[in-house]
Amino acid sequence: MNLAHFFLRIARRDPEAPAVALGARTLRTYRELVERAARLAAGLRGRLGCRDGDRVAIVMENRPEYLEIELAAWWVGLAIVPINAKLHPKELGWILGNAEPRVCFASTKLAPAVAEGGVPPGCTPIEVPSADYAALFAADPHPLLPVEPDRLAWLFYTSGTTGRPKGAMITHRNLRAMSYAYHVDVDEVAPRSVLLHAAPLSHGSGCYVSPHAAVGSCHLVPESAGFDEAEVVELCRVWDRVHLFAAPTMVNRIVRRVREHGPEPVGLSTIVYGGAPMYLADLEEAHRVLGFKLAQLYGQGESPMCITALSKREHAAAARAGRRDILQSAGTPQLVCEVIVADEEGRALPPGEVGEVLVRGDSVVPGYWRNPEATAATMGTGWLKTGDLGSFDPAGYLTLKDRSKDLIISGGANIYPREVEEALLTHPKVKEVSVVGLPDPEWGEQVVACVVAEPGTRAEELDAHCLAQIARFKRPKRYVFLEALPKSAYGKILKRELRERLLRGEEEGAPGRG
């Protein structure tokens, strides 16, 4: 079944339901959105000559047109290629060259970067908005085309923090499976709710379009076209039953805004967080300020938004029962996939033992675009190797330790950076922290804590704080005080960049105590 059927179903059942909004204004009903998408689909097929399986690139900040472009592409069996709006022109050019789309839609703001990066032969660039874009709506609506379940729907390019990005081939089957699991395992969404796209539509927030369209949610784009905590709080007062996806750093900014400035975001229903750890101290503060509005999911581009989940109900139950172990977990496996923790031979480990998290099921992509080597390395055994380390408890809750590449081995002992980060974040002067390992001639690696803290904070007091909570061998050997941690466009802390800065000697650190 074509994913576009989710939208068509609502357009028939509840045609006047708000579908797309900008700020406080509704722009399109589901009837209007579907009609515009069907006309745009006809323009893609007729005027631009797109055929089954062709790719449609989107290089835009969050805009209302995003929704009609991706729906139009799915409507006639094309695949979307949403690209991070913050990439360098050379990075944009590389992805466009690799994906070879038939058309590239770029906002007026980003069209110059696309041109500078280079549009591949056979690709037509269309600026949004423009007369060329408007002309694509002139044809009569195109009928919805059926597609096979394993037809490519979304070419999802990874962030590329460790080399060239890889294009995960997300199919209609993958996105349908994720949508079903979302409603069972992640969040309860009522008809005519609102999905606030404060995170990039090219990645996390965009994955939530299909499950929310399935129940007739309105897709709300902020006037800022991105994330601003004050704007999010205000929109949660203008609109009711608001759901949004946010990286933990975004959640923390919303919590701080409400705590320090108010007012209460009375229309907020759910913040689904993921993409990075939500530390226990931050989670408990969010519960105190916002109430039990948080749900967590753990997923990757290769299993979009779909590995494990911890729902709002489970957050509330665990907090009331004092089950901090559950709050620190990533939840239990979602409905449509099987998850194990495995040793280096791929054998499932018993509860309590740490190994690599492996996933298989209808949510897992078939491979990477034009990259059989990476496909074989990551999925060749029939399981998706996530690269994440974790362990299950007897009840099936998965606790993530760290990325396997972030594990620190010092003096032969395994040290998980997240444990050290959790300890440091309980210090009242620490705002943010990232722990990395650096080469050490005696110990193999040394633990280095990069800290954003209040002025005047000393390494000695942080060291004493760590020693009161974790084993001596886990404590940092150096403390590096920074004004801010480097982050990706999605709020992930860039540990690789931190390591490189430290190795180049750009940051000096105070030593810990023996």
N, C-alpha and C positions, 0 to 999 in steps of 0.2 A: 504493500500500500504506500502510495506517495505521501510523504510528510505534509504536503500542502492540503491533504484532506482534513487535517486537524482544523485549519482555518476555514475551509469550505463548510464543514459541519456546523461550526458556530454561526457562520454567515447565513445558513439556512434556518437554524434553530432560534437564534437570537440576533437578527440582522442589525438592530440598532444598538447593540452592545458597543461601548467605546473600545476601539482597537488600538489607536495610536494617539498619543498626547504629547504636547510640548509644554513643559512647565505646568501652568494651571489650565491650559486650554486643550480640549479634545479636538483633534484634527480629522480623524477618520473613524467611522464605525466599521464593524466587521464586514458589512455589506459593501461599503465604499472601498475598504482595503482590498478585498477579494476582487472587486471589479477592476481596480487600478492595476493590481498584480496581473490579472488575466490579460489586460491590454498591453502592459509592459512585456509580458511573456510573448505576445504576438509580435511586438516590435523586435524582441531578441531573435525570434525565429525568422521573421520576414525581413525586416530592414537590415539586421546585422548578420543574418545567415547562420545562427547558432544551430548546432545539431546535437543529437543525443550524446550525452557524456562530455560536452564541451564545458570549459571552466569559465566562471564569471568572477573576476577579481573585484574586491571592494576595498578601497583605500580612503577611509573617511573617519573622522571623529564621530562620536555618537550623534546620529541625525535621524529624523523620522523616516527619511528615504531608505535607510538601511533595511527596514522591515519589508517594504514593498519590493526591493531589489532581490533579497534572498527568497521571498515567497514566489516571485515571478520566475526565478531560476528553477526552483524545485517544481513549479507548476508544469514546466515542459521538459523535465528530465535533465536539467543542467546541474552542475556542481558549483557551489560558491567557494571563493577563496578570500575570506576576510583577512586583511593584513594589518598588523599593528601600526597605528597611525603615528607612532613616535619613532619609527625606524629611520635610519639615515637613508638618503637617496640611493646609495650603493647597495644597501641591504634590500630596499624595495626592488631595485632592479634585478638583484639575484633571484629573489622569490618569483617575480614575474617571469623571468627567463626560465626558471625551473618548472613553474606551473603551466606556462604557455596558454594563458587564457585567451578566449576569443574576443572578450571585451573587458575593459578595466574602468570601473566607475570610480572617480576621484572627486572629492569635494573641492570647491574653489580654493580653499586654504591649502590643500595638499597636492593639487594638480601640478604645481611647479616642481615639487620633489619627485613626483612620478616621472615627469618629463626629463628631469635631470638624471634620474637613475636609468632611464631607457625603457621604452616599451618594446617588447619583442615583436618580430615580424608576424603579421596575421592577427594582431590584437588592435582593436579599435578603442582609443581612449575617449571617454565621455565625461565631461565635467558636470557636477551636480551642485546647484541647479544650472541649467543652460537651455538654450533653444534646442540643441541636439537631444538633450534628455527629454524635454517636453514632446518632441516629435515622435518618440518611441511609443507614446500613448495614443497615437492617432488611429491605429487599426482596431477592428472589432475584437472583443475578448476571445482569447484562445481557449479551447476546451482543455480541461485538466487531463494530463496524460498519465496513464498507469506506468509504474516503474517496478522493476524487479527489486526484491528486498536488498540485494547486495550492490545496487547501483550507488556510485559515489555521490554523496550529498554535500560534503564539506571537506575541503582540503585544508587541514589544520596544521600550520607551521609552528613548530616548537620555537622556544625563545632564542635558541642558538647560542646559549652562554658557554657551551663547550665545543664550538666549531660551527660549521654551516648548519642552519636549521633543517629539520627533517619534516616532510609533509605527511602527517598521519592521515590515512584515507578513511574518513568517517562515512559510513554508509547510512542509508535510510533505516536499515535494520538496527544499527547501533543507536541512532537517535531515538527510534521508537522504544527500544529497550530502556534507554536512559530515562525517557519520559514516563514510562510505566513505573519504574523503580522510584522515581522522584516522588510520585504521589503516594506510594506505599511506605517508603523508608525515610524520606527527607522532610516533606512539608505538606500540610493540608491546605489546599488552595480552593477557595470557593469561587463560583462563577462571578464574573464582573469584579474580581479583585484587580490589583494593580501591581505590575512588575516594573520597578524603578531601575532603569539602566544607568546606574552611577558608575559601575565598572565597565571596561571596554566591551562593546558588542563584538569585537573581533575575537574575543576569547571567552572568559568565564560567563559574563552576563549573556552573551549571545547563545551559549548552550542552553539557557533556560527559556529561550523563545518558544521552543516546541512544547514542553510540558505545560507552559502557561497558556499558550494558544489553544491547547486541547480542552481547556475548561473555560475559555473566553475571557481571559485577563486582558486588561488594557496595558499596552506597552508604553511606559512613560519615559520620555527622554528629557533630561534636565536642560534648561536654557543654557547652562554653561557648557554643555556637550561632554561633560565628564564628572569628576568627583569633587564636590565642595561640601564639607560637612554641614555648614550653615544652611546651604540650599537643600540638602537632604532632609534636615530637621524641619525646615519650613514646608517642603513638599509633603512630609508626613503629617502635617497639620491641614494642608489643603485637601489631600486625598485620604480616603479611608481604605483599610485592608491592604496596606502597602507591604510588598515583599521585595527584597533586594539581595543580591549576592555582593559580598564584600570580602576583600582580603583582611586578615587580622589587623594590619596597620590602619586600614580604613575604619574598622569597627572601633578601634581605640580612639581615633579622632572624633567619631560620632559621640562616643561615651564622654570624652573630655568636653566636647562642646555643650552637651546637655548638662553635665555636672557643673560647669563653670558659668554658663550663660543662660541655660534653658532656651526656650520653654520645652515642656514635655512633648515628644512627638506622638501625639495621641492616636494618629492613624496608622502607626507602625504595627504590622502584624508579625513579620519574621525577617531576621537577617540570617541568611545562610552564609557561613564563613568556610573558607577553604583556601588551598593554595600554599599554605604555610602553617606552622604551629600556632595555635592560640594558647598562650601560656596561662597557667592556672590563675595567677594573680590578676591578669587582665580579664579573664573569663568571669571570675567572681565579682570584679568591679562592674562589668557589664550587666550582670544579673542584678546587682544592687541598684544601678542607675536606671536601667531600661526595663527591668523585670525579666521574666523568662521568655525572651523573644528570639533566642539564638538556636539555630540548628547547624550541625556540622556535617560536611561531607568530605570524603577523601576520594580523589580520582586523578586521572592524568589525561592528557590529550589522546593517548592510545586507548583509554577506556573512559570516555568523556563524562566527568562528574559522577562516575559510577564505579566505586570499589567498596567502600564502607560508608556508614552514616550513623549519626547520633541525633535523633530528632529533638524538637522542643520538649516534647513530653518526657523524653529520657533525661534531658538536661535538668528539668525541674525535679523529677523524681530523685535523680542522683544527688542534686544539691540539698534537697530536703533530708535525705538519708545520710548526708555527710560522706557520700561515696566519691571522694576526690579522685580515686583511681579510675572510675568510669568517666568523670569529667576530663581527665587527662588522656583518655583513650580516643581513638578515631571512630568508635562505634563498632557495629557488627556488619558482616557482609550484606550488601544489597541484594534484593530479590533475584536479579537476573544474572548474577555472576557467582562463581565459585572462587574462594580466596584461601590460600594456604601460606604458611610461613615455612620456607624450605632451606635445606642445607645446600652446599655447593654442588651436590649431585642432583638437586631437584627433588629430594625426598622430603615429605612433610615432617615437620618437627612437632613434638608434643607441646602442650601449653607450658609457658614459662621460658621456653628456649628461644633465643634470638636468631633470626635468619632473614633471608630476602623474601619480600612479599611478592607472591605470584598470583596471577588472576587469569581466569578463562571464562567464557560465556558470550552471550549475544551482544554485550556492550563493548567487547574488545575488537578493535579494528583489524582488518585482514593484513595490514602491512603499511609500509612507507612508500610514498610516491616515487617511482623510478629509483629505488634504493634497495635492491634485493639483499645486499650484504647486511645492511642494518636490520632489515626484516628478519633475516635468518638469525642474527645475533640476539635479537630482542624477543622474537616470537617463534623461533624455529622448533622449540620443543612442544608446541601446542599451548604453552602458558606464556602470558605476558610477564617478562621480567621487569619489575617496576624500578629496580635500583634502590628501593627503600628497605631499610632494616626495621624489623618489628617483632613483636611476640603476641600470642594470644593468651588470654587468661582462660580458666576452665569454662566460663560462661560464653566464650566466643567473642569477647571484646578485644579488638586489636589496638595495641599501643605501639605507635611509631617511635622509633629511637632516633634515627637520622637517615639521610641519604647515605648509601654505602660509601660513596666517595668522600663524605664528610666525617666518617668515623676516624677518630684519633687513636693511634696506637703508640703509647708512651711507656717505655720500659717493659714492653711485652704485654701491657694491660690495655684492654679496650675501654675507651672513654667516649661516651656519647655526648656531643656538644649540647644537646637539648637539656640534659640533666643539669649541666653547669649553668646554662642560661636560666632555667627555671629557678635555681637557687639565687642567682644574682638579682633576678627581677623582683624578689621579695624584699630587697633592700629599699627603703623608702626614697632614697635619692636617685635610684636608677630608673631611667625612663625607657631605654632600649638597650639591647645587648646582642651581640653575635659572637659566638665562640668558634675559633678556627684552630687548626693544627699547623705548625711550621716545623721545618726540619731542625733536628737537634743532634749534634754529634755524639752526645752521651746517651740520650734517651730515645733516639729515633725521631720522635716528634715532641714538641712542647705545646702546652695548652695556652692559647692567647685569647684574652677577653677584650673585645672592642666594645666600648661602653659609651652611651650617651647619658650623662648624669647632670645633676644640679651643680652649679659652680662651686668649687672648693672641695668637691668629693675627692678623697684620697684613696690610693690603692690599698693602703694598710687596712682601712676600715672595711673595704670590700673583701679583702683577703680573710679577715677575721670572720666576716659574715659567712663566707663560703665554708670555712673550717667548722663552723657551728652547724652546718647542714649536710655536707657531703664528705666523702672520704678524702683524706689528705692528698692521695695520688691524683685525684680528679681536679683539684683546684688549679686555677690559672697560674702559670709561671710569669706571665706579663699581663699588665692592664694598659690598654691603649684608649685614651679618652678622645672622643670625636664629637664634633658639633652635630653630625648626622651620619647615619649609615647609608651606604649606597643601595638603592632599590631599583627594581625593574618598574616598568609602567604599571604593573599589576600589584605593586606593593611587596613583592618578594625581596628579601634582603639578598644582595649579591655577594655571597661568601667568596666566590672565585675572585671577584674584584678586590675584596678586602685582603685576601692572601697575596695577590699580586702587588698591592700597595705596600704591604708589610715586607715582602721579599725585596722590593726595590728600595726599601729604607725610607719610604715617604712618611711613615708614621713612627713616632717614638713611643715606647711604652715604659711604664714604671714596673719594676719587678715585683713579683709576689714575695712572700716570706717563706723560708724553708720549713 
